[in-house]
Amino acid sequence: MASAGLTALALAAPARASTAPAAIPSPDWRRGLDNQRIADLGDGTFLNPVLSGDRPDPAILKDGEDYYLTFSSFESYPGLLIWHSRDLVNWQPRKPALTRNIGSVWAVSLEKHEGRYFLYIPVKASPQNDIFVIWADHIDGPWSDPVPLGLHKHIDPCHAVGEDGSRWLFLSGGDRVRLSDDGMRATGEVEHVYDPWRYPSEWDVEGFAPEGPKIHRIGKWFYMLTAVGGTAGPPTGHMVIAARSRSIHGPWEQHPGNPLVRTTDIREAWWSRGHASLVEAPDGSWWSLYHGYENGFWTLGRQCLLDPVEWGADGWFRMTGGDLSQPIPRPKGGRALPHGMALSDDFATLQLGTKWSFFRPAPDEAARVRVQDNALFLRGKGLAPSTGSPLLLTAGDTSYRFECDIELAPGGTAGLVLFYDDKLYAGLGFDAVRFVTHQYGIERARPVNPHGGRMRLRVTNRRHIVSFHTSGDGGRTWLKFDRGMEVSGYHHNVRGGFLMLRPGLYAAGPGEAKFRNFTFTAL
């Protein structure tokens, strides 16, 4: 899976970083909607990722025969889209739980307690960070308005209930805080209760950064899984460790096999694996969900991986999927739901929060967009994608093409983008007279536009090599635009922010741009 450049990097790496054999090339994934890859191979096995694209910090809830899953949504709103499965391999989107912008949403805790669903939501925000809680009586909502808990110094909460019925939030850094009986307030002071296992000092990591605690009560034990080593940075950094205790109050005993998951060679299929949870499958087997970067594709963000778990006679568990490059026998039982969602859109309805989301929206951002007569109308904002809160998708393939018919409002500008954040994006837009080329998060060449105020635009991203095509006759004939790009550096280890490079639409200037017949095809 590594490119030629990555292979050279692997060969140049110190010998101590190469402690595992090189990954054997994986077979092809099955293809689903829009030719997108899907994990279920249809022969009783699956091939990771179970959810491709940017699906970081998975928060899993088993609710009877149903499984619900959500991920960090950062600057995208509506956010915290809930996914539903009956077999842990095939997942369907339901509805977003968070519609009001409260900041950059990091790793959440999704729980059900006494018949009520809770989401504990850490945010990076100005003037200060905090952890919020929302609740609902049904997984599809309506969800309550976010309530701040006043926890300004921690991230990655995990709700846990003690053997005495007490409710807690475990936090980054090995800390915890008591919750009120209704789960809506933090009571008492934050206390330090756990010192995580430390890796050898010579390992190449980003930093200690203990985060993402996940507490599971299984049998007579409480198990705590924690991520250490840093989320990104060196591919060998992020890892999964575990500890256990007979009581929610400790003491915590370190797993003798730590770390349970770690990338040890940059030739492996998945990098920076960590932030794990445990979950029981329909057949009673156990599994772990965590995230990782696909080899060479930091641009896709952290994708959701499923790893089989085996229990020992000593009451400890271990992950058994290796580097996850090969098909794995899928959990038995349950029912396979139709997987994923189409990214193509005829704009018959406005799929905001499931398919489309705004980047860092203002409180009234949703008023900018509407659908009518199979067209999406997007009111212009700002002068460029950097100031215009574009409308974005999450794509999960290493190569894809997307295109759309675009009609401008008088004096307006619109186009298609590959968007990381407001400082780093690429794309092509146009006004009635000239194109505008977006590269490195700035506006560059402005060649003459021969099509006027209406055209069909196409963006092709083939393993980071990007090309643009334009058509003045609805896609019957195409002109290749005379500027190509390479976007492998549009990712967190360059820019920060823990995001992904996302396809999308933007409109700037006065009036509403009209978008029709958006098609997405994985290549």
N, C-alpha and C positions, 0 to 999 in steps of 0.2 A: 504493500500500500504506500510505501514511501516513495517520494519523487527522487529524481537523480541527485538533486541538491541535498536532500535529507539522507540519502544513502552515503554520500560523501561525508556528511556530518557524523553519521554513525561510525564510519571507518576512522574518523579523526578523534573520536571520543576516547578518553582514557580507558584502559582495560578494566578498571574497577567499576565502571558504569555499565559494563556489558556482562551481566551475570546470568542472563537467560538466553536461550536460543532465539534466533531471528524468527519472526512470525511467518508461518506458511501462508501464502496468498489465500484469501477466503473465496468461497464460491459466490456467485452473484446472489443478491437479494431478490426476493420476489418483488414484483411491481404492482402498485395499486392505483389509486386515483391520481390522475395527471402523470402517470408513470413514476410516481414517488416510490421509493423503496419501503418495504414493510418487513417486519422481523419474522413473522410466521411463514415458514417455508412450505407449509402444507403437507409435510411428510412426518409430522410428529416432532419436528425440531424447530428451533428459531435461531436467528442470527442477530446479534446486537448491532445497533441500538434498538430497544423496543419502542422508544420514541425519539426520532431523529431531530436534528436542529437544536436550538438553544433551549434545553430543558434542565436547568441547573437546580441543585439542592432539592431533590425530590422529597416531597412530604406525602407519605402513603397512609391511608386509612382503610382497614378492613371493617366492613359494616355488614355483617351477615354474609350473604352470597355476593355482595357487591364490594368492589374496590374503587376508592376514589383517590385521585392523585393530583397534586398541583406543584408548581415550581416558582422560584423567584422570578418576578416579572420586571424588576428594576424600574426603568423610566417609561414602560409601556402601559397605557391605559386605554380602555378598561383592562384590568389586570387580574391575576390569580384565576385564570381559566381552570375550571375543574374538569378533569378527565375521568372516564368511567370504564371499568373493565369487569369481566366475570372470570378471566383466566390468567391475568397478569401479563399477557403477551399482546393482546389486541385491545386497543384503547380508542374510545370515542370522546370527542369534546362535548361538554354540556354547556354551562354558562359561566361567565366571569363572576367572581365574588366581590371584586373591589372596583368601584366606578369613580370614586372621588380621589383626586391626586393628593396623596399625603406625603409624597417623597419617593425616593428610590427604594423599592421593595426588595429586601434580601430574603434569606432562608426562613420560611414560615413553619409553623406547627399546625397541622390539620388534625383535629380530634373530635370525638363524640363522647359526651359525658351526660349520663342520665337523660338520654333521648334528644339532646341538643348538640348541634354542630358548632365548633369554635375554630377560628383561625387567629393565631397569635402572629403578628406581623411586625418584624423589625424594619425600620426605615432610616435611611440616611437623608437628612432634610435640614433646611435652614429655618430658624436659627439654631436648632439642636436636634440631634437624633432622638428616637424614642422607639418603644415597642407598643403597638396598638392591639386591641382585641375587637373582633366582630363575631356575631353569632347569628344562627338561623335555625329554624325548626325543620327545614327541608334543605337538602344539599343544593338544590337549585335556587334557594333563597325564597323570599327576599332576605338579604343580609342586613344586619343592623349598621348604623353609622359607626365608624371607627372611634373607639374610646382609648385615649392615651393612658399608659400605665406609669409613666414617669421614670422609665428605665433608660437613662440617657447614655450609659457607658457600656452597653452590651449589645450583642447581636445574637441571632440564631437561637431563639427560644424553643424549648421542647416541653410541652405539657406532660405532667406525670402525676399519677395518683398513688399515694403511699398505701402500705398495708393497713394503716389506721384511717384511711379515707381522706387524708389531707391532700390538698391540691398544690402543685408546685410548678414553677417554670425553672427548668435547668437552662443555663446560659453559657455563652462563650467563656473560655478561660477557666472552666471548672467551678463555676459559681452557680448559685440558685437563689430563688426568692419564693416566699410563701404566697399563695393566692388565696383570696377570699373564697368562701364556700360556693359562691355563684360564678367564680372564675373571672370576674370583671374588674378586680382590683388587686394590686400588689400590696401585701401587708408585711410589716416588719422590714428589716434591712437585708440587703443582698449579702450572702455569706459564701465563703469559699469552702468547698466540700471535697474537691477531687484534684489531685495533681496527676496530669496525664503522663503516660509512658513517654520516655524520650528516646529518639532514634540516635544512632551513632553520629558523632560530630562530623565525620568525614563524608557523610552522604550529601549529595547535591540537592538542596531543598531551597524553598523561597524564604522560609522562616518557621518558627515553631507554631505560632498561631493556632492554638487549640480552639476549635469551633465546631458547630453543627452537632451538638450532643443529641442522641436519640435514645430514649429510655424505653425498654420493653420488659414487662413483667411476664415471665414464662416459667411455669412451674413454681418452684420455691425461690427463684432468683429474680432479681432485677438486673438486667444487662444494659450497660451504657456503651454505645458506639460513638466515637469521636473522630473528627478529622484533624490531622496535624500535618505540618510540612508546607503549608501555603497552598492556595487554591490553584494558582497558575505558575508562572515562572518556569523553572526546570521541569521537564516532563517526569522526572523521577522524584519530585517533591511531595505532592499530595498523597495521602495514604489514609487507611482505615485502621484504627486501633479499638480495643474493647476492654472493658472491665466489668466486674459483677459484684453484687452485694446481696445479702439476705434481706436487707432493709433499705427502704428509700433514703434512710438517714446515714447509710454507710456502715462500716468502712468499705472502700472499694478495692477489690483485688484485681491486679492487672492480668490480662490474658497472657498465658505463657507463650503464645504463638505470635504476639505482636511483631510487626504490623500484619494484619490479616490480608490486606490488599495494598499493593504498591507496584507501579511501573518501575522495572529495574533496567530496561534497555530501551533506547529511543527508537529501535526498530519494531517495537511492539505495536499492535493495532490501536491501542488506546493509551493515552497519556493522562497524567495527573488525575488518577482515579481516587475518588474519596466521597465523603459526605453520605454515609450509608445508613440504611434502615433495614430492619428485619420484617418479614411478612410471611404469614402462613398461607399456602396455596389451597385450592379446593380439596386436593387429595391428602392434605395433612403434611405435605413436604414443606420445607422452609427455604426461603429465598431472600436475597438482599438486592435492594435497589440503590444505586448510587450513580454518580455522573463521571464523565471523562471526556477529554478532548480526542477527537479522531486524529490519527497520525497525519500530520501535515496540514490539518484544517482547523486551526484555532479560530478561523473566521466563522465556523459553524457554531461556536460556543460549546458549552458543556452539554453533552447528550446523555440521555437516560439509558442506563445499562442494567441488565438483570443477571444475577449471578446465583447459581445453586448453592445451598448451604447444607452442610452435613454436621450432625451432632455426634459427639463422642460420649463414651461411657462416663467421663468425668464431668459431664454437664457443660462443656465448652463447645462452641461451634467453630466451623471454619468455612471459608468460601472455596468452592471446588472448580470454578469455571476457568481457571488459568488466566491467560491474557485476553480471553473473550474473543479471539479472532476466528474461532471455529463454531459451527452449529452445535447447539446444546439441546438435548431432549427437553421438550417443554413440559410444564406442569400438567398433570392429568386432571380430568374433571373440569367443572365449570363449563361455560359456553362462550364461544368465540364471537364477539361482537364485530360488526364491520369496522375495520380499522381506519383511523385517520380522518382527514377531511380534504376535499378538493380545494386547491388554492385558486384555480380558475374561477371567474365570477362573471355572471351575466347581469349582475346588479338588479335582479328581481326583488331582492330584499337587502337590507343593510345589515351585514353580519359583523357588527362592531363588538369587539371583545372576544369573539370566537375566531374569526378569520383575520380581521383588520384591527389594528390598534394605533393610537397616536403616540408619538414620541414627546414626552414631557409636556403634556397638554395644560393649557389654561383651564380655569374652572368652567368656562363656557365653550370649550373646544368642540364638543359634540354638535353644537349648533352650526358648525361650519359645513357639515356633511349631510346629504340627503340622497335618496334614490327616487327616481321617477321615470316611468316608461323605459325600463331596462337601461338606465344611465345613472351614474354616480356624479353628483354635483358637489364639488369641493370649493368652498370659498377661499380666495387667495389670502395669504397671510405672509407678512414679511417680504423680503426681497429675494430670498434663496432658501434652500432646504435648511440652512443653518438657523434661520429665524422663522421658519414656517411650519414647524411641528408636522412633518410628513406622516402619511398614513401607510403603515407597514405590515408586512407578512412575516411569518417564521418559516423559512425554507430549510429542508433537512437533507438535501442531496449535494454531492460535491460538484455537480454540473447541472445547469438548468438554463431555460430560456423563458422570458416573460415578455409579453407585448400587449399593447392597448391602443385603441383609437382615442385620440385626445383632440378636443375642440376648445380653443381659447375664448375667454371673455375679452372684449375690446380693452387693449392696454395691458393685458395679463400675460403671465408666463406660467408654463407648466411643463412637466416631464416625468421621467422615470429615474429612480435612484437605486443604488446599492448603498445603504445607510448604516454606518456604525453608530455615530452620534453626531452632534451638531458641529464638531470640529474635524470629523473624519468621514468622508463619504465620496462617492463617485456617481456619475450619471450623465444624462443628456436631457436638456430642456430646450424650449424654444419660445420666442415671441413671434409676432406676425412677420418679422423681417429677418431675424437672425437666430441661429442656435446659440445655446450657452452650454459650454462644456464644464462639467463638475469633476474635479480631480483633486485628491489630497485634502478635501474639505474646503476648497476655494474655487472660484469661478475663473476659467482660463479662456480659451479661444472662443471667438464669436463669429464663426463663418456665416455666410449668407444662407438663409433658409429658403429653398426653392418651392416649398409647399404652401406657404402662407399660414393661416391661423388654424388649420386642421390637418392632421396627419396621423398615421399609425407608427408608433415607435416600438422597437424591439431591442431588448438587452439580452445578450448571451454571456453567461459566466461559465466557462468551461475550465474547471479546475484552476480557477483564479485568473485565467486569461479572458478579458472582457472585451467584447466588440458590440457596436451599435449599428442598427440598420433603421432606415426611415422609408416610408412609403406614402406617396400622395394619392394613391388610388385604392386605399383600403386593404392593402396587403397583397394585391395581385402582382405588383413588381416592387422590388426593393433596391435601395441604394445603400452601400456600405459607407458609414460615416468614417471620415479620414482621421480618426484618432482611436487607438486601442489602448488598453490599460492592463496592468498586472496588479492584483489587489490582495496578494497573500499576506501583506503586512497590515491589513486593516483589522486589527484584533487587539485583545486586551494587553498582551505583552508589549505592545507598542504604545497604545493609547490609554490603557487602564479602563476601568468601568465595568468589567466582567460581562460585556455585551456580545452581540454577534453582528455580522454583516447581513442586513435584511433588505430584500427587495421591497420597493414601494412606489407610491405616487406623491407628487407634491404640486401645489399651486401657489403662486406668488402674485402680488399686485392686486389690482381691483377686480371685482366681479367673481363669478364662479366658472371654473374650468369644468368641462364635461368629459367624463371618461366612460367608454363603452367597450364591451367585449374584451375583458381582461382574460388572457389565457396564460397559463403556466404549464410548462412541460419539463419534467426531469429528463436529463439526457444520459 
